[in-house]
Amino acid sequence: MTHAKLNSRIDALERKRAAMFDKLAGYDHAALNKKPSAEAWSAVQTLEHMMTVEMAATSYVKKKSLDKSSATRTGVKQWFRSLMLDNYLRSPKKFPAPSSVAPVLKQANLQDIHTQWNRVRQDMRDTIAAMPPDLLDHGWFKHPAVGMLNFKQMLSFMEAHYDRHENQVWRTLQAVA
């Protein structure tokens, strides 16, 4: 995987995110912050979670990359685990988010989330760009369930995670309408 291909994957994620925020602009603050039930997340809390996952992943990669000798090339085991994770995220099964990436905001402004997520995405892009090309296929991101993933696998996870929760945003808004 090259920097250009990784940037292309980030660009695709960014197009999805931009389209979602364009549609969300038509909703009022109350609807975006309304929870369909006491234990459910509001649409904005779901967005916060999505952003927090990307921020946590980028932070981990930045920390891990301080010692570039510590990462090892990923192989078939990580490829299989990554594939299983993506399939699991695309399934209808529910599972709890780790507390470290659970939403903390009770109410939030859509524009604030959008602005902060812009910074997170740019930080992710910059972090990957700073990695030497010969280390792109090494494990830099540690997913809590499947272990170390390379950048391609990390972005694949982020896409599956994004798709899962974008659907949740629309279901939530439909439920509170």
N, C-alpha and C positions, 0 to 999 in steps of 0.2 A: 504494500500500500504506500502511496506517495502522499506528500503534503497536498498536492493538487486534488487527489481523489478524496482525501479527508476533508478538505475545504468544500468540495462539491457536496459531500454528505451534510456538512454543517449548513451550507446554503439551502439544501432541500429542507432541513429542519426549520430553518429561518423562514422560508416561504410558507410553510404550514403555520408557523406561529403568527406571522404577519396576517395571513388570511383569517385566522381565528380571532385575533384582536380587532380586525376590521369588522367582523360580524358582532363581536361583543360590544362594540361601541354603540350599538343600537339598544342596549339594555340599560336600565337605570341602576343607580347605586344600590337601592333597596333589593331589587331582584338578584343582583350579583352577590349580595351578602346574605341572602336568605338561605337557611338550611332547610332541606325537605323534612328532616327529623332531628331529634336531639343528638343522635350519635353520628349523623351524616355530616359531610363537609359542604359548605357553600361553594358556589362556582369559584369565587375568589380564593377561598382556602385551597381548593384543588389546584388553582394556578400557582399559588404560593408553594405548594408541595412540589409541583413540577419544576419550578424554578430552583427550589432548595436542593433537589436531587442533582441538578446540573451543577449548582454551585459547590455542593459537597464533593462531587466527583472531580471537579476541576481543582479544588483545594487539595484533595488527596494526591492527584497527579503532580501538582506543583511541589508538594512536600516530598513525595517519593522521588521526584526527578532531581532533588538536591544531591543525591548520590546515584548517579547514572549507572554505576557499576552494580548496584543492588538489583536491577531488573534483569529478568531472563526472558529469552525468546519464548513466545507462546507456541503451543503445539496442538496436537489432535485433541487432547484432553480438554484444553480451554475452548477449542472450537466447538466441541460437542456440548460442553456446559453452556456456552454462549447461545447456541442453537436452542437448547432446552429452555433457557431463560426467556428468550424471545418468544418461543411457542407458548410458554406459560403465561406471559404477559398478554398475549393475544387471545387467551382463553377467557371464558366468562367466570372462572374461579376467582373468588375474593380472598384476599389475604391482608393482614395488617401491615401498615407501613412501619418501618423502624422509627422509634421515637425521635431519633436524631433528625429525621426529615419530615416529621408530622407538622402540619400547619400550627402556627402559634398565634396568628392574628385573629381577632374576633370579627373585626370590620377592617376593610381596606379599600383604597381607591384603586380602580382599574389602571389608571395612568401611572400611579406609583409602582405597581407591580410590573407594568410594561417597561418603565424606565429602568428599574433595577434588573430585570431580566435581560435588557439590552446590554448592560454592563457585564452580566454573567456570561452571556454568549460571546462577547468580545474577549473576555478574559480566557474563556475556553479556546477560542481561535488562536489567541496569542500564545497560550501555553503549548498548544500542539505545534505551532509554527516554530517555537524555540527548540523543539526536539530535533536532534540530528537525524537525518533520513535513515541511517542504518539502525536506529533504535525504535523506529515506529512500530515494528512487529513484536516488541517486548511488552511484558505485562506491566502496565502503569496504573491501572484502575482496579481497585479491589472491591468487587461487588460482595455484599454481606452473605449472599446465598451461594454464589458460584466461584468466588475467589478472583484471582488476577485475570484481567482481560487486557488485550492490546487496544490501540485507539480505534481500529475498525470495529472490534467487538463492543467497545464502550459506546460508540456512536450508534451501533445497531441496537443495543440496549436502550439508549436514550430515545431512539425513534419508536421502538415498541412501547416504552413507558409513556412517551408523549401521546401516541395514538390511543392508548388505553385511557388515559386521563382526559384527553380532549373529548372522547365519547362521554365520559363521566360529567364533564362540564355541561354538555348539551342535555344530558338526561336530568341533571340537577335543575337547570333552568326550565326545562319542560315541567318538572315536578312542582316547582314553586310558582309557576305561572297562574 
